[in-house]
Amino acid sequence: MVSSTLALLASLLSAPLSVNAISGKSYTAWDCCKPACGDSGQLNNKTHSGAPKVCNINNDPLGLSAGLTAAPGCGQGGNAYLCDIYAPVPVSEQLSYGFAIMRDKTSCCKCFELTWKSGTPAAGKKMQVQIINIGGDKTTSSANDLIIYTPGGGVGPVYDGCRQQYGKSWGRTIGGVSSRDECANLPQNLQAGCYWRWNWARGDVNSWGIDYKAIACPKRLEDISGCSA
């Protein structure tokens, strides 16, 4: 009796904790702008270690202190931009890594695993993302949505970032490029991230239903961004 009770207790302790998933939608964006979590102004809401890397106009990472204080190239005429290292990367046919935007101001550097729900070409596929920016276009997304950084994913409400960094932006303001062929119009360093949407997710990604939950950040994402939570 005692041994069976101990075995039951051990199985309960080793079982993964049940976490209620949040339902929302996925969107894409790539506005080339300095991510908010990498700015000194976000430190008032700091719940993380380090800060996401920020790059100059040539995609060279700035040092932590310089990155936090550098003026954004979007709207302020500075030299701080979104690094091309934040493009999504497939890990397997069913899993990708990437970075994202969320509304919650305390979510910087936290990670989430999202699963696309039925009814989309990517149904059942998963993506693990780290949050490096706070915000979103309130006209197209809600507080429960995740906006995935995807080159050619649309500049949203900020129009001048990619024009300042690359001389132009691509595709629709909301949604970006509308086909795989249009990815060839992006700079070479951004094309692989653009093709991710059409080759791996197999579709537009915007407005697709998702469920997601908080997870421990994969080391690979923390190594890329330079921050953890």
Sequence and secondary structure as in RCSB ss.txt:
>XXXX:A:sequence
MVSSTLALLASLLSAPLSVNAISGKSYTAWDCCKPACGDSGQLNNKTHSGAPKVCNINNDPLGLSAGLTAAPGCG
QGGNAYLCDIYAPVPVSEQLSYGFAIMRDKTSCCKCFELTWKSGTPAAGKKMQVQIINIGGDKTTSSANDLIIYT
PGGGVGPVYDGCRQQYGKSWGRTIGGVSSRDECANLPQNLQAGCYWRWNWARGDVNSWGIDYKAIACPKRLEDIS
GCSA
>XXXX:A:secstr
 HHHHHHHHHHHHHS      EEEEEEEE   B  GGGSGGGGGG  SEE    B TTS B  HHHHHHS BSSS
S  SBB  GGGS EESSSSEEEEEEEES TT TT EEEEEE TTSTTTT EEEEEEEEE   TTT  TT EEEE 
TTS  TT  SHHHHHHS   SBTTTB  SGGGGGGS HHHHHHHHHHHHTS S  TTEEEEEEEE   HHHHHHH
SEE 
